[in-house]
Amino acid sequence: MTGWLIFFGIILFILGILMVPVHAAAEYKKSFSLKIKFLFFFKMQIIPEKEKKKKEEKPKQQKPKEETEKPQKQKQKMTPEEIIDMIIDAVNKYGPGAKMILRNIRFHRLELYWKIGAEDAAACGIKYGRACAWLSGVLGFFRNFTKIEKARIRVFPDFICEKDEAYGGADIEFNPLVVLIGALRIGFVFVKDMFEKTKKQTKNHAAKPQKNINAKESA
């Protein structure tokens, strides 16, 4: 009996911890940073990771010029627009679980400063119009699910600058238990889709030999 009481006590303790809201602070200015605060004393910086002290390495032997001068492929970083579009696609695909997570999120602060630049005035105007249309659509999409208390968004064209400049930040609050349940629902849909795809592939592979046999008999 005591063993069951301890077991249920541990489960209630874990559920109680998961019901405590988590606060996250996200900032973007040339690079992205994310900090999390939990239970009023636990603080952690997720992005960027703290640099670890590197051990002293032995000097490496210099390779011939032919080997050292080989061009290295650079990894293409995703733009903020691509990341947000990917999130929207995931919400539309995985439905209830993703919407459950979004409805749990509360933005206490949402700031964005976006300066649009281009090579000439005409291109800058077109780019500015597309950016405003895209941003209004994104905000409308997220306002249907999340709660945004304070939003300061400023987008304007700069006909002198050739490149875009953007920075912003957000203070976010969410319940980890709801996020966990939503993630499990997304995982269930993902596994179901994978199972259906594999089932279709096996049916297609099984049907191909039968077609070839029928063709030979008719010949």
N, C-alpha and C positions, 0 to 999 in steps of 0.2 A: 504493500500500500504506500509506504513512504517513497519507494522508487517511482511510482506513478505521479505522486505529488511533486517530486523534484523535477520529473520530466515535463509536466504541465507548467510548472513554475518557470523553467528555462524557456519554454515556448512563449509564455506570456511576457517574459522579460525581453526576448528578442523582438516580439511584435511591438512592445512598448517603445523600444529604441527606434524601430523602423517607422513608427508613427511620428517621431520628432521631425519637424521640418528642417531641411537643409538649405542653407543660403550660399549662393554662388555669385562671384563678382567676375565679370568678363570684360576685358578691355582690348581694343585693337588700335594700334598705331604703328604701322610698318610690320609689326609682328603681333601675334595673338597671345594673350595671357589669360589664365583661368585659375581662380582661387576658390576654395570651398571652406565653409565654416559650419561646424556641426556641434550641437550640445554646448554652445557658448564658450567652449575652451579648445575644441579640436579644430585646428586650422591646417590646411594643406594646399600647397601650390601644385596644381596638376600640370599646367603648361605655362612657361617652359620648365622642364625638369632642372633641378639644381645640378650644377656641374660637379662631377665627382673629381676628386684629386687623382690626377693621372700619375701612375707609377713611372719611375725613370726607365726609359727604354734604351736598349743598347743601340748604338749607331748602326743603321742599316747600310749595307754595301750599295754603292751607286750602280744602277743598272745602265746598260748601254743606251745611247740616245734613241735608238730605234724603238726600244721598249717603253722608255719613259715618255716619249712624245706621242703616244697613241691617244687619240681623242676619247674623252670619257663622256658617256651619255648623261645629260643632266635630267633629273627628275622634274617633270612639270608640276608645279604647285597649283592646286585648285583655287580659283578665285572665290570671293565671298558669294557672288551671284550663282556660281555653279554649286556651291555647298547648299545654299538655301533652296535652289531648284531640286537638288537631290533629296532634301528633307521633304519637300512638298510631294514629290513623286512617291516617296516611301509612305507618307501619310495616306495618299490616295490608294496605294497598293495594299497596305496592311490594315487599313480601316479601323475597326473598333479599338484594337490595342494601342495604335499610334494616337488616335483621338483621345483616348483615355489619359495618356501621358500628357498631351498638350493641354487638356482641360485642367490638369493638376498644376500647371505652371503659372506663376504669377510674376509679372514684371513690375517691380517697385520703381525702377528707373530704366528708361530706354533712350539712348542718345545716339545720334548719327550726324556727322558732318561730312558731306560729300561734294567735292569740287570737281566739276566735269571739265576736262581739257581735251583738245584735239589739234590737228595740224592747222586747220583754217576755221574761220567763223561758221561756214556752212556745215561742215562736219561736226563742229561743236554743238550747233543748234539741234541737229538731228540726233546726236548722241544724248543730249540733255532731254529731249522729248521721250526717247526710248527709256532712259533711266527713270524718269518720273512715272511713266506708264507701268514699268516693271515694279517699281517700289510701291506704288499705290495698290497694285494687285497683290503683292506679298503681304502688305499690312492688312488689307482686307481679308486675306485668307487666314492669317494668324489671329486677327481680332475675333473671328468666329469661334475660336477655341480657347485661346489664352486670355488672361486678364492683364491689361496694361494700364497701370495707374498714372504714370507720368511719362510722356513721350515728347522728346525734343528732336525734331528731324529737320535738317536744313540741307537742301540740294540746290546748287546754283551753277551756272556755266561760267567759265573763265576763258575768255577768248584769247588771252595772252599765253597761258600755260598750255603745253602740249600733252601733258600726262595728267591722269586723274590723281586726286589726293583724297584719302578718306580716313577718318578715325571716329571711334565711338566707344560706347560701353553700355553695360546693363547690370542691374542688380536683380537676381532671380531667386525665387523661393519655390521649393517643391517638396512633396512628400515622398520619401524613398519607398514606402510600402506600395503606394499606388503605381509608381514607376516600375517596381518589380513585377507587379501583377500585369501591367500593360506589356512589359517585355516578354513575359511568359505567353501572353496571348499572341504577340507578334511571332514568337518562336513556333507556336503551334501552327499558325497559318503558313509560315515558311516551310516547315516540315511537310505539311499537307501538300503544298505546291510541288515540292521536290518529289514526293511520292507519286503524285499524279503524272509528272513529267517522265519519271522512270517507267511508269506503267505504260504510257503511250509509246515510249521508245521500244520497250520489249515487244509490244503488239506489232509495231511497224517492222521490226527485225524478223518476227515470226511469220509475218505475212509475205515477205519478199521471196523466200524459197518456194512457197506454194505457187506463186505466180509464174516462176521460171519453169516449174514442173508442168503446169498446165500448158504453157507455150510450147514445150518440147513434144507433148502428147498430140497437140493439134497439128504440129509439123509432120 
